[in-house]
Amino acid sequence: MATDYDKKTVSDVPVGDKRVFVRVDFNVPMNADGQITDDRRVREALPTIRYLIDHSAIVILASHLGRPGGKPNPKYSLLPIAEHLSQLLGQPVTFIPEDVGPVAQDAVQNLRPGQVALLQNLRFYPGEEANSPEFAKELASLGDVYVDDAFGAAHRAHASTVGIAQYLPAVSGMLMEKELRILGTALENPRRPLVAVVGGAKVSSKIDVVNHLLPRVDRLLVGGGMANTFLKASGREVGKSLVENDQLPLAQSIMAAAGEKLLLPVDVVLASEASPKALASIAAVDQVPSDQMILDIGPRTVDEFGRVFQTAGTVIWNGPVGLNEIPIFAEGTLGVGRALAKSPAISIVGGGDLVAALQQLGIAEQMTHVSTGGGASLEFLEGKVLPGVAVLESR
């Protein structure tokens, strides 16, 4: 993605008195009582929605929530989100309980310029995930213009992200533009040195990211379960740790290609089991007992990463560096987050697990940019073309 953003945006098309169908990503976490526990994705969509209101558009919002499996499920209704959005906007948001058919058509016909409506969960319809042309055409009949502001769903070729663009002029919203500009600049024209921190459980799930980043970055820092595979590939004892033995040759070839760029953990947090009740200890990476497992990076590694951050221009971080669901193994991720927050570097954080961890730890707001796209940001970092971006009109 070039740093000069080459897609048309909502400000490039006339929207006054037009019905603007906006694909947003309101796939937010909710508790058992149906209350939103983190509304960041809703708040990130506000600039586009407010722009459309201010320019006298009729705003029709559409999103998915969870995995209802192509049929209605009250647990995944967007009604609570419509109510929350009306509070954020300071004006009523009409909730439309259906997405297609006479109920949806009538509700949209009754909207006036400057008003906002939210359709029911798109994934209540099998045609959404199947990218059914019929369903896409029915959605398109509700609007005159299509705006995609759902970066978090841009890697999905669904009816509301790809199919609908066959029937309406298709442009990006402000959040989509922001995400692609920031991530694109980080990859193609970053402030250097460019540092990548890659974590998560498995090398196999991040191999495309590593291969795409390696020629571009000045340093590559590896943590999480995937670091165990690299440590074993370098000839170290890793005890009972999670290791992908089939990926050892690949890890060795990456280490050979990376050379001095690659920084692996120098110390680790150990326990006999991945449990909150486990007794944790810290050891150097060449002193891991055979009956222990590596579950986090150690404090010396956090310090090493922090030193790299202090001289970095840009840091891209994807994936936690420890088993952060268990508090005693979250200290590495927390420490790396604090060190990154203190550094002068531009910090770009992506990946659902990592973002959730940083928000839980209270340090997400200290990053320069927290991506709203988990899978989408991962695929972007892999160098893949995102289907939801490819269909948008070019300038």
C-alpha positions as CSV (number, residue, x, y, z in Angstrom):
1,M,0.0,0.0,0.0
2,A,1.5,3.3,-1.1
3,T,1.8,6.0,1.5
4,D,0.0,8.3,-0.9
5,Y,-3.5,7.0,-0.3
6,D,-4.9,6.2,-3.7
7,K,-8.5,5.3,-2.9
8,K,-11.4,7.7,-3.1
9,T,-12.8,8.7,0.4
10,V,-16.1,9.9,1.7
11,S,-14.9,13.5,1.1
12,D,-14.4,12.8,-2.7
13,V,-18.1,12.1,-3.4
14,P,-21.3,14.2,-3.0
15,V,-23.3,12.9,0.0
16,G,-25.9,15.7,0.6
17,D,-29.4,14.3,0.6
18,K,-28.0,10.9,-0.5
19,R,-28.6,7.6,1.3
20,V,-25.1,6.6,2.3
21,F,-24.7,2.9,3.2
22,V,-21.8,2.7,5.6
23,R,-20.2,-0.6,6.5
24,V,-18.8,-0.2,10.0
25,D,-17.1,-2.6,12.4
26,F,-19.1,-2.7,15.6
27,N,-18.0,-6.2,16.4
28,V,-17.3,-5.2,20.0
29,P,-16.9,-7.3,23.2
30,M,-20.0,-7.6,25.3
31,N,-20.6,-9.1,28.7
32,A,-23.3,-11.7,29.6
33,D,-25.8,-8.8,30.4
34,G,-25.4,-7.5,26.8
35,Q,-23.3,-4.4,27.9
36,I,-20.4,-3.2,25.8
37,T,-17.1,-3.7,27.6
38,D,-15.0,-1.9,25.1
39,D,-16.5,0.6,22.7
40,R,-13.3,1.7,20.9
41,R,-14.4,0.4,17.5
42,V,-17.7,2.4,17.8
43,R,-15.8,5.6,18.8
44,E,-13.3,5.1,15.9
45,A,-16.3,5.3,13.4
46,L,-17.6,8.6,14.8
47,P,-15.6,10.9,12.5
48,T,-17.1,9.4,9.4
49,I,-20.6,9.3,10.8
50,R,-20.4,12.9,12.0
51,Y,-19.0,14.0,8.7
52,L,-22.0,12.5,6.9
53,I,-24.5,14.0,9.4
54,D,-22.9,17.5,9.0
55,H,-23.1,17.1,5.2
56,S,-26.8,16.3,5.3
57,A,-26.5,12.6,4.3
58,I,-29.1,9.9,5.3
59,V,-26.8,7.5,7.2
60,I,-27.5,3.8,7.1
61,L,-25.0,1.8,9.2
62,A,-24.4,-1.9,8.9
63,S,-22.1,-4.2,10.9
64,H,-21.7,-7.8,12.1
65,L,-21.4,-8.9,15.7
66,G,-19.9,-12.3,16.7
67,R,-20.6,-15.5,14.9
68,P,-24.4,-16.2,14.9
69,G,-23.9,-18.6,12.0
70,G,-26.2,-17.1,9.4
71,K,-29.4,-17.0,11.5
72,P,-31.0,-14.7,14.0
73,N,-29.8,-14.9,17.6
74,P,-30.9,-12.3,20.2
75,K,-27.5,-12.7,21.9
76,Y,-25.9,-11.0,18.9
77,S,-28.4,-8.2,18.3
78,L,-27.0,-4.8,17.5
79,L,-29.8,-3.0,19.4
80,P,-27.6,-2.3,22.5
81,I,-25.0,-0.8,20.1
82,A,-27.6,1.5,18.5
83,E,-28.6,2.7,21.9
84,H,-24.9,3.3,22.8
85,L,-24.2,5.1,19.5
86,S,-27.1,7.5,20.1
87,Q,-25.5,8.5,23.4
88,L,-22.1,9.1,21.7
89,L,-23.7,11.1,18.9
90,G,-26.1,13.0,21.1
91,Q,-29.0,12.2,18.7
92,P,-31.3,9.3,18.2
93,V,-30.1,6.3,16.1
94,T,-33.0,4.4,14.5
95,F,-32.5,0.6,15.0
96,I,-33.9,-1.4,12.0
97,P,-34.6,-5.0,13.1
98,E,-34.1,-6.4,9.6
99,D,-31.4,-5.7,6.9
100,V,-33.4,-6.4,3.7
101,G,-37.1,-6.6,2.7
102,P,-40.1,-4.3,3.2
103,V,-39.3,-3.5,6.9
104,A,-35.8,-2.3,6.0
105,Q,-37.0,-0.4,2.9
106,D,-39.8,1.4,4.7
107,A,-37.5,2.4,7.6
108,V,-34.9,3.8,5.3
109,Q,-37.6,5.7,3.3
110,N,-38.7,7.4,6.5
111,L,-35.2,8.8,7.3
112,R,-34.4,12.4,6.6
113,P,-31.0,14.1,5.9
114,G,-28.8,14.2,9.0
115,Q,-30.5,11.2,10.5
116,V,-28.8,7.9,11.4
117,A,-30.0,4.3,11.4
118,L,-28.3,1.0,12.3
119,L,-29.4,-2.3,10.6
120,Q,-29.6,-5.6,12.4
121,N,-26.5,-7.9,12.5
122,L,-25.5,-8.7,8.9
123,R,-24.5,-12.2,9.9
124,F,-28.1,-13.1,10.8
125,Y,-28.3,-13.7,7.0
126,P,-26.4,-16.6,5.3
127,G,-25.9,-14.4,2.2
128,E,-23.5,-12.1,4.1
129,E,-20.6,-14.5,4.6
130,A,-21.4,-16.4,1.4
131,N,-21.0,-13.0,-0.5
132,S,-24.4,-13.8,-2.2
133,P,-25.0,-11.4,-5.2
134,E,-28.7,-11.4,-4.3
135,F,-28.1,-10.3,-0.7
136,A,-25.5,-7.7,-1.8
137,K,-27.9,-6.3,-4.3
138,E,-30.7,-6.0,-1.7
139,L,-28.3,-4.2,0.7
140,A,-27.3,-1.9,-2.1
141,S,-30.9,-1.0,-2.8
142,L,-31.0,0.8,0.6
143,G,-28.3,3.3,-0.5
144,D,-27.0,5.6,-3.2
145,V,-23.4,5.5,-2.1
146,Y,-21.3,2.9,-0.3
147,V,-18.7,3.8,2.3
148,D,-16.5,1.1,3.8
149,D,-15.2,2.2,7.2
150,A,-14.8,-1.3,8.5
151,F,-11.0,-2.0,8.4
152,G,-11.5,-4.8,10.8
153,A,-13.6,-6.7,8.2
154,A,-11.6,-5.6,5.1
155,H,-9.9,-9.1,4.9
156,R,-13.3,-10.7,4.4
157,A,-14.9,-11.1,1.0
158,H,-18.5,-10.8,2.2
159,A,-21.6,-9.3,0.7
160,S,-21.3,-6.1,2.7
161,T,-17.6,-5.6,2.2
162,V,-17.1,-6.7,-1.4
163,G,-20.4,-7.7,-3.1
164,I,-22.2,-4.4,-2.5
165,A,-19.4,-2.5,-4.3
166,Q,-20.6,-4.1,-7.6
167,Y,-23.9,-2.1,-7.3
168,L,-22.9,1.3,-5.8
169,P,-20.1,3.9,-6.0
170,A,-17.7,2.6,-3.4
171,V,-15.3,4.8,-1.3
172,S,-13.5,4.5,2.0
173,G,-14.4,6.1,5.3
174,M,-12.1,8.1,7.5
175,L,-11.1,5.2,9.7
176,M,-10.3,3.0,6.8
177,E,-8.1,5.7,5.3
178,K,-6.4,6.3,8.6
179,E,-5.6,2.6,9.1
180,L,-4.2,2.1,5.6
181,R,-2.2,5.4,5.7
182,I,-0.5,4.6,9.0
183,L,0.2,0.9,8.3
184,G,1.2,1.7,4.7
185,T,3.6,4.4,5.8
186,A,5.1,2.1,8.4
187,L,5.9,-0.6,5.8
188,E,6.8,1.6,2.8
189,N,8.2,4.9,4.1
190,P,8.8,4.6,7.9
191,R,10.7,6.8,10.2
192,R,13.8,4.7,10.8
193,P,15.1,2.6,12.5
194,L,12.1,0.4,11.9
195,V,11.6,-2.3,14.5
196,A,9.0,-5.1,14.5
197,V,8.0,-7.0,17.6
198,V,6.3,-10.3,16.7
199,G,4.7,-12.5,19.3
200,G,1.9,-15.0,19.6
201,A,1.9,-18.8,20.1
202,K,3.0,-20.2,16.8
203,V,5.7,-19.5,14.1
204,S,3.3,-21.1,11.5
205,S,0.7,-18.4,12.0
206,K,3.2,-15.6,11.7
207,I,5.6,-16.9,9.1
208,D,4.1,-14.7,6.3
209,V,4.4,-11.6,8.6
210,V,8.0,-12.4,9.4
211,N,8.9,-13.0,5.8
212,H,7.3,-9.8,4.6
213,L,8.8,-7.7,7.4
214,L,12.3,-9.1,7.5
215,P,13.7,-7.3,4.4
216,R,12.0,-4.0,5.6
217,V,12.9,-3.8,9.2
218,D,16.1,-2.8,10.9
219,R,15.5,-5.1,14.0
220,L,13.1,-8.0,14.5
221,L,12.2,-8.8,18.1
222,V,10.6,-12.2,18.8
223,G,8.6,-13.2,21.9
224,G,5.6,-15.4,22.8
225,G,5.3,-19.1,22.3
226,M,6.8,-18.7,18.8
227,A,10.2,-17.7,20.4
228,N,10.4,-21.2,21.9
229,T,10.7,-22.7,18.4
230,F,13.5,-20.2,17.5
231,L,15.3,-21.0,20.8
232,K,15.1,-24.7,20.2
233,A,16.2,-24.2,16.5
234,S,19.3,-22.4,17.9
235,G,20.2,-25.5,19.9
236,R,18.8,-24.5,23.3
237,E,16.9,-26.8,25.8
238,V,13.3,-25.6,26.1
239,G,11.9,-28.3,28.4
240,K,8.2,-28.9,28.1
241,S,7.6,-25.6,26.3
242,L,5.2,-25.3,23.3
243,V,7.4,-25.9,20.2
244,E,6.5,-26.5,16.6
245,N,9.0,-29.1,15.7
246,D,8.0,-29.2,12.1
247,Q,8.9,-25.5,11.9
248,L,12.5,-25.9,13.2
249,P,14.2,-25.9,9.8
250,L,12.2,-22.8,8.8
251,A,13.2,-21.0,12.1
252,Q,16.8,-21.9,11.3
253,S,16.6,-20.4,7.8
254,I,14.9,-17.2,9.2
255,M,17.7,-16.9,11.8
256,A,20.4,-17.3,9.1
257,A,18.7,-14.7,6.8
258,A,18.1,-12.2,9.7
259,G,21.5,-12.3,11.2
260,E,22.1,-9.4,13.6
261,K,18.6,-8.1,12.9
262,L,17.0,-10.8,15.1
263,L,16.7,-10.4,18.8
264,L,15.4,-13.5,20.8
265,P,14.7,-13.6,24.5
266,V,17.8,-13.7,26.8
267,D,15.8,-14.8,29.8
268,V,12.3,-16.3,30.4
269,V,9.6,-17.0,32.9
270,L,9.2,-20.7,33.7
271,A,6.6,-22.9,35.4
272,S,5.8,-26.5,35.4
273,E,2.3,-25.8,34.0
274,A,0.3,-23.0,32.4
275,S,-1.9,-22.3,35.4
276,P,-2.6,-19.3,37.6
277,K,-1.6,-21.5,40.6
278,A,1.8,-22.3,39.1
279,L,5.0,-21.3,40.8
280,A,6.9,-19.1,38.4
281,S,10.6,-18.6,38.2
282,I,13.0,-16.7,36.0
283,A,16.0,-18.3,34.2
284,A,18.4,-17.5,31.4
285,V,17.5,-19.1,28.1
286,D,20.4,-21.6,28.3
287,Q,19.3,-22.8,31.8
288,V,15.8,-24.1,31.2
289,P,15.2,-27.3,33.2
290,S,13.6,-30.2,31.3
291,D,10.5,-30.3,33.5
292,Q,9.7,-26.6,33.0
293,M,7.9,-24.7,30.3
294,I,8.6,-21.2,29.0
295,L,5.5,-19.0,29.4
296,D,6.8,-15.4,29.2
297,I,9.8,-13.3,28.4
298,G,11.9,-12.3,31.4
299,P,12.8,-8.9,32.8
300,R,16.3,-8.7,31.1
301,T,14.6,-9.4,27.8
302,V,12.1,-6.6,28.5
303,D,15.0,-4.3,29.2
304,E,16.7,-5.3,26.0
305,F,13.6,-4.6,24.0
306,G,13.2,-1.3,25.8
307,R,16.8,-0.3,24.8
308,V,16.0,-1.0,21.1
309,F,12.8,1.1,21.4
310,Q,14.8,4.1,22.7
311,T,16.6,4.5,19.5
312,A,13.8,3.4,17.1
313,G,11.9,5.6,14.8
314,T,8.9,3.3,14.3
315,V,7.9,0.1,16.1
316,I,5.2,-2.3,14.8
317,W,4.0,-4.8,17.4
318,N,1.8,-7.8,16.6
319,G,1.0,-10.5,19.2
320,P,1.6,-10.8,23.0
321,V,5.1,-11.9,24.2
322,G,3.8,-14.2,26.9
323,L,0.7,-16.2,28.0
324,N,-0.9,-12.9,29.0
325,E,-4.3,-14.5,29.8
326,I,-2.7,-15.6,33.1
327,P,-1.6,-12.6,35.1
328,I,1.7,-14.1,36.3
329,F,2.7,-14.5,32.7
330,A,1.5,-11.1,31.5
331,E,4.4,-9.1,33.0
332,G,6.5,-9.4,29.8
333,T,3.7,-8.0,27.6
334,L,3.0,-5.3,30.2
335,G,6.7,-4.4,30.5
336,V,7.2,-4.2,26.7
337,G,4.1,-2.0,26.5
338,R,5.4,0.3,29.2
339,A,8.9,0.5,27.5
340,L,7.3,1.3,24.1
341,A,5.0,4.0,25.7
342,K,8.1,5.7,27.2
343,S,10.1,5.6,23.9
344,P,10.2,8.4,21.3
345,A,9.2,5.9,18.6
346,I,6.0,5.9,16.6
347,S,4.2,2.9,18.0
348,I,1.7,0.8,16.0
349,V,0.0,-2.1,17.7
350,G,-2.2,-4.7,16.0
351,G,-3.7,-8.1,16.6
352,G,-6.9,-8.8,18.6
353,D,-5.2,-10.7,21.4
354,L,-2.5,-8.1,21.9
355,V,-4.9,-5.1,21.7
356,A,-7.2,-6.7,24.2
357,A,-4.2,-7.4,26.5
358,L,-3.0,-3.8,26.3
359,Q,-6.5,-2.4,27.0
360,Q,-6.9,-4.7,30.0
361,L,-3.5,-3.6,31.3
362,G,-4.5,0.0,30.8
363,I,-1.7,1.0,28.4
364,A,-3.4,0.9,24.9
365,E,-4.0,4.7,25.0
366,Q,-0.3,5.3,25.3
367,M,0.4,3.9,21.8
368,T,0.5,6.1,18.7
369,H,-1.9,3.9,16.8
370,V,-3.9,0.9,18.0
371,S,-5.4,-0.9,14.9
372,T,-9.0,-1.8,14.9
373,G,-8.3,-4.7,12.7
374,G,-7.0,-8.0,14.1
375,G,-7.0,-10.3,11.1
376,A,-7.0,-7.4,8.7
377,S,-3.9,-5.8,10.2
378,L,-2.1,-9.2,10.2
379,E,-2.9,-9.8,6.5
380,F,-1.8,-6.3,5.7
381,L,1.5,-6.9,7.4
382,E,1.8,-10.1,5.4
383,G,1.6,-8.0,2.2
384,K,-1.7,-9.4,1.1
385,V,-4.3,-7.5,-0.8
386,L,-7.4,-6.9,1.4
387,P,-10.6,-7.7,-0.6
388,G,-12.6,-5.0,1.0
389,V,-9.9,-2.4,0.0
390,A,-9.4,-3.7,-3.6
391,V,-13.1,-3.0,-4.6
392,L,-13.0,0.6,-3.5
393,E,-12.7,3.2,-6.3
394,S,-9.3,4.7,-7.0
395,R,-8.7,8.4,-7.2
